[in-house]
Amino acid sequence: NASLDLNHLSRFATKASPSSTLQRKLLHTAIYDSLCWNFRRLLPRRPSPLPTYEAVILDCQKKTLAAAA
C-alpha cells in the first residue's frame, strides 16, 4: 500500500531522537505557513458568491487548516 501511516512515522520519529521532535514541529509549522500563504486570498472570502461545490470545498479546506493549526 502506497499510503503512509503517519502515526507510525510519528512514533518512530519521536523515538529516534529529541531533536527530531523539534524538527518535525518546525516542518509542520513550515507546511502550515505555506498552505496559509498559498490560500491567503481564499481564506477571508465568504463562500456565498461561489458555486455550491466550490463553497463546500473551501469550507472543508478552512476546517482542515484550522485543525492543522
NUTINU-215520 format. One record per residue (C-alpha): z, y, x. Coordinates in steps of 0.1 Angstrom, whole numbers, plus 5000, padded with zeros to 4 digits. Layout:
BEGIN
ZYX...
REM end
This chain:
BEGIN
500050005000499050345014501750544997504750655018508250565009509850895015513450765010512850505037511450765061514351005054516950735061515050635093514850995105518551055098519550755119517150855147519051155160520951455147518251695159515651515138517651615107517351985116513651935125513051775091514752065073512652315093509552115084510452115047511052485048507752555065505852345039507652525011506852865026503252765030503052644994504552974981502153175002499152974990500153014953501553374956499053514931499653254905503453224906504353564889501553524863502153454827500353134817499253274783495853414793494953084810493352794791495952544779495252274805495552534833498752674819500252314818499152254855500552594866503852524848504152184864503452334898506052604893508752344884507752134914508152434937511452524921512752174926511552174963513552494969
REM end
